[in-house]
Amino acid sequence: MDRAKVIFGNEMPEKVYNKAINTKRKYIKKFGNDEATRYRLGVEPNSVLAPYIGVQNIVIDEKAAAIEPDKGVVIGNIRMGYGHYRISIAIASAAYSMGYTPYWFDLHSYSETTGGRLIAHLNKLYSLGSRLSQKYSIFNKLYWEPLNSEGFKKLSYNAADQKAAELMTTVYKDIPKDMPFLATHVWPAQAAIHSGVKRVINVIPDNWPMGLHLAEGSIHTVQTPSSYLGYKTLKGMDGNRTLKPIPEGDIHCVGHYVDHELVVNLEADCKRRLDRIIEQRPKRILLTIGGAGAQKEIFAAVIRNLLPKVRLGKAVLYINVGDYINVWEQLNKEIPELKEVAELYFDSWEKSSRFAETAIKEEVKGVHVFCHQNIFEAVYTTNLLMRSTDIMLTKPSELAFYPVPKLLIKRVGGHEAWGAVRAAEIGDGTIECGTIGNTLQMLELMLSEKEILTMLCENIVAANKIGIYSGAYKAVELAVKATGL
């Protein structure tokens, strides 16, 4: 079956199909074709995640330890921003808590492969678009927003990606075909299907249905009922035409993808937040600055607003700039006094993790800034800090689905708008604050009054009781269901 020509029974126009074929040819000319190569795979412990959630990296190294398929699940992913890594960590955490070994299979990391080079190229383009969208409003309005909300929605994008994914399959030759395979980006899902993996779960992000995310032949999981209905009917993916739907059993609404450690400690963490509200103790505010420093101006305004409160002992500030040291340098230029008051946690994982653990049950004060060049440390720092955080200030990407009170700032890309809608309707986050003025107003209300933060904490506990945050567990259950594990 040529999955670029017919998608869930919907035949692509000849023009679309031919364009997909021509695009694949251009990629081969640019990046080569390694389909005749045999990459020998092995595993090694992930130095950051293994001590917490048992993650083993799948590496190209014939001398490394062998994959043990009997009690393992493969987590296929790529780094594109932080969101797909974050979902992968949530899936790995859930799998580990259920007794399985999570094997980390990052197509982007295999830089010697055709697929690795292709993904690096596409990721670079996406990152550039994100940065330009924040720098030039006209580019954002006329190109980036429409592309991310309506352009990627079209089935024609799926046809092109299916052909591109055929170039990513070579590295799968050593992956046991009967192992449960959970993909947190569509390319590893599509490539797994093309390579003959039998049980593939396509773990779909966000809350806005897009043809881009389809991997026919896999079982699709989504986080929300509205997303389920949009994907089920393929609504709007070919203009106003009514399309043949996704068949029964091929798509499931499972809930939000959240780490086991956050879910199992959710009630206790919310209790500590409510205690800080009642006792009027300093609130902890976590700023997560990813996306190559997108929205730096918003974060700079928030920091300026908070520094006087920090000096007076009325607030505590956590800043995670991920692996973007340039963002920290830019913030210092704009706010010279920041460096003078900040405690730095730069490339010292022991120091960062120790602080995160201490802050859960002990009082903290001041400004704490985290920056780690190791991508796993950069992403997982936010996960560890969430438990002691009262307000997480973030754009409405994958963090919008996490069970911590959130102040949601302006989106990057139209698809993210629906993450804010979901959080606001569940009541575990604010509406999207689209301007600096909106953001500062909401922050002041959350800090000076009790009602908003109290409501968010109570809603988190209530949502957990009906399984809103159980998506990672359910995705793993679907993956192992037919494998006998």
Secondary structure, DSSP 8 states (H G I E B T S, - for coil): --TTTEETTEE--HHHHHHHHHHHHHHHHHH---TT----EEEEE-TTTHHHH--EEEEE-TTSB---GGGEEEEEE--STTHHHHHHHHHHHHHHHTT-EEEEEEGGG-TTSHHHHHHHHHHHHHHHHHHHHHH-HHHIIIIIHHIIIIITTSHHHHHHHHHHHGGG-GGGTTS-TTS-EEESSHHHHHHHHHTT-SSEEEE--SSS--GGG--TTSEEEESSHHHHHHHHHTTTTTTT-------TTSEEE------HHHHHTHHHHHHHHHHHHHTT--EEEEEE--GGGTTHHHHHHHHHHHHHHHHTTSEEEEEE-TT-HHHHHHHHHH-THHHHHEEEEES-HHHHHHHHHHHHHS---EEEEEE-SSHHHHHHHHHHHHTT-SEEEE-SSGGGGSSS-EEEB--SSGGGHHHHHHHHHHTSB---B-SHHHHHHHHHHHHH-SHHHHHHHHHHHHHHHTTTT-HHHHHHHHHHHTTT-
